[in-house]
Every structure is written in structure tokens, then in C-alpha cells.
Amino acid sequence: MSHDPIFGDTRIDIEEFPRTESPPPPPGLPSRQKIHLVDEDLTVKFYGYEVIYYRRILWGLATFLTLGILGLAGHWFPRFWLRWVAKEKAFKDIKDGFVVVETATRDILLVPLAKLYYPYSLSTVFPENQTITSQPSLPGTSTPELTQKPSEDDPFAPHLAVVDYRYIRFVLNPDTSLFSTIRDWRDPSWKSIATVKTGLEQDVRHQRTQLFESNVIDIQDKSTLSLLIDEVIHPFYVFQIASIILWSIDDYYYYAFCIALISVMSVTTTLVETKKTIKRLREMSRFACNVGVLVNGSFEERSSEDLVPGDIVNLSYPELTLMPADLLLLTGDAIVNESMLTGESVPVTKMPLQDADLVKWRDTGDIAGHVAKGFLYGGTRVIRIRGSTQGSQESPALAMVVRTGFNTTKGSLIRSMLFPKPMGFKFYRDSMRFIAVLAGIAGLGFMASAFQFVRLGIPWTTIVVRALDLITVVVPPALPATLSIGTSFAIARLRKSGVFCVSPSRVNVGGKVNVVCFDKTGTLTEDGLDVLGVRCLERSGDLFGELLSDVHDIPLGSGKMSFLHALATCHSLKVINGEVLGDPLDVKMFQFTNWVLEEGQLGMVQPKRPGGSNGPVSLVQMVVRPPGSGEFRLEDALRAGTKHAHFLELGVIRTFEFVSALRRMSVIVKRLKSNSMEIYVKGAPDMMSEICDKDSFPRDYDDLLSYYTNRGYRVIAIAGKSIEGLSWLKAQRMKREQAESGLKFLGLIIFENKIKPATTPAIQTLRNARLGCRMVTGDNARTAISVARDCGILSQSAHVFCPRFIYGNETTRNSKLEWSSVDDESLTLDDYSLRPLPPPPHLVEENEIAYPDYALSLTGDIFRWMINHAPLETLQRMLVKTLVFARMSPDEKHELVEQLQGLGYVVAFCGDGANDCGALKAADVGLSLSEAEASVAAPFTSHTQDIGCMIEVIKEGRAALVTSFSCFKYMALYSLIQFTTITLLYSFASSLGDFQFLYIDLFIIIPIAITMGRTLPYSQIHPKRPTASLVSKKVLTSIIGQVIITAAMQFAVFFWVRSRTWYSPPEGGVEGSKLETINYENTTLFLVSSFQYILVAAVFSIGPPYRQPMWSNSLLILCIGMLSAFSTLLLLRSPQAFANILGLMAIPMRARVELMAVVAVNVVLSLAFEEWLQQLVVKVISRVLRRRRRGRREDGKVYKAVENVY
């Protein structure tokens, strides 16, 4: 692997870090390094830093002198603190320092560089000649390590430099002076099952405990005080505290108390929810039990927290209900439930590893193939553990610990929940920028007011207080809280409908979704398959017989092979506590036969296995018999001449498990009173031609198969053969290639996967809203296309083109694809542009075939090849036009989501949790229909098991996004209206009174802001998505237009009142820091602005097409009505009590009527502008900008340019 001269590891995507010039590192050993964390799909930079002591002392002194302000600035801007207090230094030379970890989003975290006491040789941490690369492990993945160079004398390391980042331990290698992880450490001595079964000595266990720590997933539980400090020093709360102090100094106690009370309640609620979340995660992740561990040659009872890699564990221990670590099964067999990882509650059978498998895993870390069959993931639930029998002695099932704690697959899943992938959302970025603009406006306003204050001779202390007060006016402390109101109401409504959200920030993102990907089985269709029937051959064998839906109608056959016997035996089902468990398809097939299943026991015979290891196997793996027959005896399975044939029908002697690459499984079956054995194979129909005699297929095989697959049925083919004189020992030694060759085709079994009733209406709703719908499934392409057509993802009349390799395969760079229609192979696409080629002239007139309505469908192998080798333009067009992705693995689903996001799509993914965890986490909006524990990795979880809940998420997301915009625009207008009022009053050293501020802030703004968020989402999804940009033309036009109208009204009133004959100028004067508040300008501006605060709430309470009309929000209407009535009362006939409290002056009735007319004009202008003039202005601006930007494309919207081509 190449190394960057500055950072070392150069594995990083081009666009992950902005191209900014960084200062060169100090000369000498490395002080910078890049590390790719595959679990988080994140590349981070490590920088070594050491503190300069005298600068730290000076910083502390400066923090004290600035009353902590400098310390807060250093906390908020750590780069600023680093620049002044620390210096970059080589990792190896750091004595008292830390490592700065920088993520791809430019966020940095200071992690202490700890010294670990470790009086052992370096080879125990960095094995000689060990090269560990990044390898996937389902469903988690590993992290890469650097190649380690062997040390000549293998020195001892009394101390190791370690960094613990995100619960991953990085150790500094003294030879390379670079960090590497210990997650995938593997002992070079793991060479055979026999060598590892001896276990570890106690001193070795102590050494590995020092390095790997305890085997426990223990999430750090922060104290309440620590959480409180972290919350309070957030800029939002610091600003609130500063505002409360300022208001208290200014004798504005009432509002200060109210805001303080609200802040305390908010902080308390946040702390309680945080503590609950941490507690829930700790309870879910932490697990410990007593296990039997082989120590110093004998088994001892130890806590699972004491386990280290290399320990031999007795799995037959009675207290073992969950796997305590990642283990490799050495002896015995196990059945486990991996729903914690995959979300799919299907029992998985685990078989012991062989020597070759162990060595392969040690060298590569690749958990696939035979290794996966023997890999026990930590956290998976034990269904059954069964030891082996040697002679009359039973041996327990043994496993070896390979990963512990957060290094396990379960630990990776927990870390993905604790540290989700950062999500940038334009609304949140723009809101911060907009607040900064408001602060700038406050500064400009104060500069103008300060000039007037100085001219009027106002004391400088008063000027400073007024300046700070003006900032709290323009940037209201309650602004961030109001932005979350709509989200909070949306989450509450979703909860009532059975959808639970664990990531509130994703609710608003749901409003911008424009592509929705669906898993098929369990999501679009019913969770299980039902047997429609079977198609056996006629007696002649030339044609298929009729569809048989009753098992009693299936003919037994003339020979020794029987289609019914194949259905009863060709599966991998197990019996646990009297219940038949296994793959749902196998369960349905066996239930169709109505037969009874019994399992065999591990026996005494120990044949030599191909891998070189010996182990006990069962004489009869399972026994099946028809209903109503008597109890069987195990020895009858091998007794050919028994008279008790009615006790036992069929015994399965050997099973060749299902292999995805072969797409089939097979069994060797022994029938009582028979000198032969039968081999039955079950698999995909399209691969049967490779293993069956050509003459055994009926003439209508292709036609019948096409008929069922094109209609969405799942079809499984059955074949078999009989071998005379095959003994048990020969059957065990038979190779798979021998067993699965020269077969005779027996028939088809057809399964129907019914579409859920809510699927088609939901898809139609999404398509009517112009939201792209994609099907992403592991099923075959023909079935997927049929289901897609039935549910509406594909139009019934649309041409669907599927690619196939003309030559080469997914691993060949120069492979060639041909895209042809699934309905008519003569219709093809250009393999570069993916546009239709002219059809053959004899089929149709050329001017009749443009077939613009066409879509693509492809399989996972071709998807992978196009990602790696196809031209960029072709890849982008494929991603835009493909509606059905079939035969997709979990990793490929994850990759698809990220590729769509790369085109600028906002992607939602809906799955049932089965193999969808990666895609659910990667999507902008992940919705799991599974209630398994792994579903907590998705932001949304639904208890309603259909995709209709996705419509609710999108509708609530749009409503929440529009509500956030409405609240933000309302708070911005409120600030600018009050800013206009204050600026006008500051011009002659006046201001609003305390109770006037209190009335506006507490009795107008807060009730309206809260009730605005209660408006329900609209009943339909509009084709156009709401904007997510605060700097869009529509939003800015609306805000600026309303600001101009309201400011113009206030200026008009200001000059109008001064022109009245009854007007008398204010006396002026300043009492302390208080400005004079009782004057005619104050009264008239306060009365008019009170209406303006209410008016803009009505203007910005956007209804259709994203929310219900404003009048449907009864609380908002009540609030606006009562406030309008009270403001009218104050304007037309001010009660003396209220006038005294608010400091209002008496004005003539005629003037009151004229002010009411001004308010009416304001109402008409604001409503007219928002309804008509705003749209006109936006159109004019759009035309001007379109002319200037002609030929340009918006950043991040690649998909729009591709769609426009079509």
C-alpha cells in the first residue's frame, strides 16, 4: 500500500476533504495519519499535538480575566485553542499530549494519548509478518490495519501509546511510528483445530486482558453534572443566559424569569431524555453470564466479561442464552437466531470449522463460505447447542473467542447507533447563516442609533446596555426552540399512527425525499410464501400435468424416486421443542406435505472429512414419515430388512447445504426396506439444465416456467436420481459434484408471494406525487419485474430492459453488456447512452417506435460491474432509469443508496429489517418494518407492517419542514418588526416599556409560535416538494417584501403622529440605563406593531399543499382571534388599567380610527403580496437568473441533468 509523505495511509476519496492548504508537518517521524473506519464508512485524520506549558498558563489567566469568555471560545472553536496552546509533534515523541481526530466534515475531537502499562513483547500486539486488510463481515465490517514489519529482537514494550476513539482502540507501533487498530488481531499460532483446542494459560489471558480490556460493551454513562455542563455551555444556552443577565440588569425581570423558567424546563427535559436513552442503550448492549472457559488445561467457571481472544468456551453451559463474544465453532453444532444483526428471525444452523477454514480466516479475516457457517456472532440468541458423541461419551460443543467487547459485530452495530453518519441538511445550515445576517443587521442598526445617542449625550453605559439589548431583539433567544416545535408535533402524531422516531432531525429531511426504495419480500409483499401447487410430469414425461394444490393428488411415481419424497426431505429444517423451524420457504413446502419430522442424534461414526479434521456426524440427520404412522426407532434407519417399515418412511443420510453461488441444495435419502439411496436436489429452475439429463425435461418446460415467473410466482425445481447399493459410508464420502449430476427432472413447486393490500395504493400515491419508486430485492429479476408491475412501480405498458453479459462477468473489466427487452428480445438499448435502438424493420414501422415509456432492471452482479467499470455517464443514466434492482446483496443495497445520494437524490429506504440494516442506516430516511432489535439502527420504525407508513412519514416531514420555515420566517419578521420599532424610538432616546416587551414576547409571540406548529399535514402529497433553502427566491422574496411593508407602515405612523395637532414632543431624559418610554411615538408604534405580529402569523401560516388550511388549526385561530380582539380593544378603547400597565398615552378617537385604517391597509397589502405579488416577483427574478445561468447546472442535482436528457 502506498503512503503519503505527510499522512501515511492514502486511502481517501477525493471529495471527502476540501482542498485547503495545510501547513507542512514538522520534520522527522510521522505526526499525521489517515485511517479509514470501514464500520462508519468514514476516513479520519490523526494529528499528534503536545501542550506548551507556559501557553496553557497564559490561556488560563486570560480565561479568568475575560470571565470565562475566552474559555468558551476555545471550547466552541478548538482550532483556535490548538493554535495558541499546543504544537504539532510526532506521535512517538509525545510525552504529555493528545491526538486530534479530524473527520471528513472538518469536525475535530481531542483524544488523550494514554500510556498503557504492558510488560510484554511487541510481537503479542504486532505479530510478525502479519498483514491485515479490510474485509467485510456480515452484518458489521472490519477496519484495516497497516502492514507490520517484524522486529529483529522482539523487544519488550513496558508501555504502549494507545488512543481510544469511538470505542475503537488504536495502538502506536514503535517500528512504524503509526497507529493501527487491534479489532482484527489474530494469533499466528491458530493453525489447526487441534492446536487451538488446548486453550490459554492464565498469564497469556492476563496479557490479552491488558490489551483488549474486558469483554463487555459498556457505554460510558455520563454523570448528571457532566451532562448539565455540556448542555449549558452550548452557544444557544450561553446566549440565553447572557440575555437573562442583561434583562435583569435592565430591570426586565418578568420576561427574564419566564425565559429562565422555560430554559430550565428545556434543559431538564433534555437531561432526562438523554439519561433514558443512555440507560436504554446500556441495557440493550451490556450482557454478561457465566461460561465454562478452558484455563491451564481445565474448564473453569468464569464471567463472560473475562473472555479474551483465544479462549476456548464450553457452549453447552446451561446459562448461555446469548453468544457472549464473536466465536468460531470448533466442535458440535448450534442453531442460533441472528435477528439482532439482520432483523430476520430465521434459525441459522452453525457447523464446526475445519482446519483449512480456520487458516483461511486467520490469514484473510474473510467471513464467508464455510467460515460463515461456523462463525457465531456476539449477541445472537441461542436456540440449541448440541455437543458430539464419541462412543458412549458425550463431548460438549466448543468454540474459540476471536473478538470481544466493542470489537465484536454487535459492538460495531452499537457504535453505528452512538455515532451515526453525519447528515448535512440545507435548512439547518441556512438557518445559522440567516441568524448571522440578523446579527449583522442588529450591528448596523445600533451603529446608526449609537451615533444619535452620542449626539443626544446619552451615557456610554446606557449605550452599551442598549446595544446588547438590540442584539437580543434581532436574534431572539427563543428562536432555536421555536424551530423544533413543528418537529415535536410531527413526532407525536407519527407515534400515534404507530411510527416511532429515534432521530428527530430526520423528520424535516423526510419532507425533501424524492426517491423511495423498497425491499420486496415482507415489505411490498406478504412476509411469507404460500404454496400455490405443484406441476408434476405426465406419465409420458413429455408434458407437465395439471396444477395440483392437494398433496394427496401427487402421484408417487413408478420408480424409486418420488416427487412427494423430495418435498418431504429436501430441506434444512430443524425441530426445536416440538416446533419445526428454518427457512420460511422450506417450512411452507414441508407443511404442504403434512408429514412429520424427527431429528437424528450425533452418532459414533467419525469419517475422515475433506478438510482434514475428524468429527462425529449423525447416522441419520432427520427422519420424515407420513401422518398417522407410529413412532420410529433410530436403528431402523439403516436396517434394510426390517419388518417395522411403518415406523419409519425416509431417513436423510446427508445434506449438501444451500450455496448461493450454486443456487441449490441436495440431500441423500434412505428408504426402509430398500437397497438403494435416492438423491434429491432443489434449486433455481434456470440452473437445472446444468445437472439434469436433457431428455428428462418436458417440451413445455420453458413456456410454463416463463408463464409463472412473469406473473410473479416463485418457482422451485425438483430433480433426483436413485443409486443402487449405495452404502452409508460411501454416501458420506461422495463429493457434491457426483451427487448433483446425471439427475432426472421431477417437477416444479410454485409459491405465491401475495402483494400486501396497502402496497398498490401507496405506490400509486407516491407516483402521483412524482416521487421515484425503486424495488431493491434479493429475488430473481423476472419475479421482481412481475411484482413491480402488479404494484405499480412499473407501468403495465412500459418496456423493461434487462442487461446480460455477452462475454466476461462481473470481475472482468472489459465485459460487454447487451440490454434487451424482457418481453421482446429484438428490442435493445445502446449500451452507452441506454437509449432505445431502432427495432428490426419487419417488426414495426420505425416512426411508430420511440417507446419513451421504458425502464431498466438489473441484477446485483451487473450493478457491481457498472459501479466499478462502466463509464460515468452510463452509470448515472442507469441509476436514474432503473426501477427494479434484483439479486441485490446487503452490501449492494447499501451501495445503491449511496450512489443515488451522490446524484443529488434525497433517498428513503423502507425494509423489513432482513438484510436491510446497511441501507436503512445509509438512507436519508430509513424506515424499518421490523420490531427486531436491529431495527433501532433505522431512524424510523413502524409497527404497521405495510408501506403506507412511508406516506405518513413523508407527509409529516413536509408539514414539519414547512412549519419550521413558517416559524423561522415568523420569528425573523417579529425580530425585524421590533427592530424597526426600537430603531425609530432610539432616534430620540426612547424605547418600549418593560410590560410592552413582556406583552409582545410572552403573550403574542410564544403562544402563536407554539400553536403554528399544530397544523396537521395535508391529506395528499403534492408533486412539488417544499423548499429546504432559507435563501431561496421564494423565501427571501416573502421575508423582504413583508419587512418592507411593515417597516413602511411604522415609518408612516411615526411621521404621521408627529404631524398631528394634538401631538406634543417627549420631554426626554435618561434614568440610569432606562430610556424614556411614555410618549406618543411609543404608543402609536406599539399599537400598530401589535397587529403586525399577529398579521404575519396569519400570512406565514401556510396551508395547502403541504399542510391543512389555517382554519383547521383551532388553537391557532383561537389565539389569533383573541389577540386581535384584545389589540383592537387597546387601539379603539384602551381600558385605563391596561393603559397604565402598558404605559399608553391617551390619543383622540379620530386618530385611533385612522390608526385602525393603517392596520387595515397593512393587512390588505401583506395578504395581497403573499398571495399574488410575491409570485410575480419570483417569476421575474427567475427569468433574469435563468438568462444569466443558461447552460449551468445546479450543484448536487446531477439527476436533473440526466432526467432532462430523457
URSULBEL-V345606 format. One record per run of one state. SS is the DSSP state (2 for helix, 1 for strand, 0 for the rest). FROM is the first residue (numbers start at 0). TO is the last residue. If there is no record, write none. Layout:
ss-><SS/SS>
from-><FROM/FROM>
to-><TO/TO>
This chain:
ss-><0/1/0/1/0/1/0/1/0/2/0/2/0/2/1/0/2/0/1/0/1/0/1/2/0/1/0/1/0/1/0/1/0/1/0/2/0/1/0/2/0/2/0/2/0/2/0/1/0/1/2/0/1/0/1/0/1/0/1/0/2/0/1/0/2/0/2/0/1/0/1/0/1/0/1/0/1/0/2/0/2/0/2/0/2/0/2/0/2/0/1/0/2/0/1/0/2/1/0/1/0/1/0/2/0/2/0/1/0/1/0/2/0/1/0/1/0/1/0/1/0/1/0/1/0/2/0/2/0/1/0/1/0/1/2/0/1/0/2/0/2/0/1/0/2/0/2/0/1/0/1/0/2/0/1/0/2/0/1/0/1/0/1/0/1/0/2/0/1/2/0/2/1/0/2/0/1/0/2/0/1/0/2/0/1/0/2/0/1/0/2/0/1/0/2/0/1/0/1/0/2/0/1/0/2/0/2/0/2/0/2/0/2/0>
from-><0/2/4/7/9/31/37/41/51/52/65/68/76/77/85/88/90/93/96/102/107/112/113/121/124/135/136/140/141/155/165/167/173/177/181/192/196/199/200/201/212/223/232/234/249/252/285/289/295/297/303/306/311/314/321/322/325/329/332/337/338/342/346/351/354/364/369/373/374/376/380/386/387/390/392/395/397/403/404/407/408/418/425/456/459/474/478/483/484/496/498/501/504/510/514/518/519/524/525/529/537/543/548/550/553/562/569/573/576/578/581/583/593/595/599/601/602/607/608/613/614/617/618/621/625/633/638/644/647/649/659/663/671/675/684/690/691/692/693/696/700/710/713/724/727/733/735/739/742/752/754/755/756/768/771/776/780/791/798/807/815/821/827/829/835/836/845/848/853/859/869/871/881/886/889/902/906/911/916/922/924/928/932/937/939/942/947/986/989/990/993/1012/1016/1017/1032/1058/1069/1071/1073/1076/1079/1100/1106/1107/1109/1112/1113/1132/1135/1142/1148/1188/1197/1205>
to-><1/3/6/8/30/36/40/50/51/64/67/75/76/84/87/89/92/95/101/106/111/112/120/123/134/135/139/140/154/164/166/172/176/180/191/195/198/199/200/211/222/231/233/248/251/284/288/294/296/302/305/310/313/320/321/324/328/331/336/337/341/345/350/353/363/368/372/373/375/379/385/386/389/391/394/396/402/403/406/407/417/424/455/458/473/477/482/483/495/497/500/503/509/513/517/518/523/524/528/536/542/547/549/552/561/568/572/575/577/580/582/592/594/598/600/601/606/607/612/613/616/617/620/624/632/637/643/646/648/658/662/670/674/683/689/690/691/692/695/699/709/712/723/726/732/734/738/741/751/753/754/755/767/770/775/779/790/797/806/814/820/826/828/834/835/844/847/852/858/868/870/880/885/888/901/905/910/915/921/923/927/931/936/938/941/946/985/988/989/992/1011/1015/1016/1031/1057/1068/1070/1072/1075/1078/1099/1105/1106/1108/1111/1112/1131/1134/1141/1147/1187/1196/1204/1205>
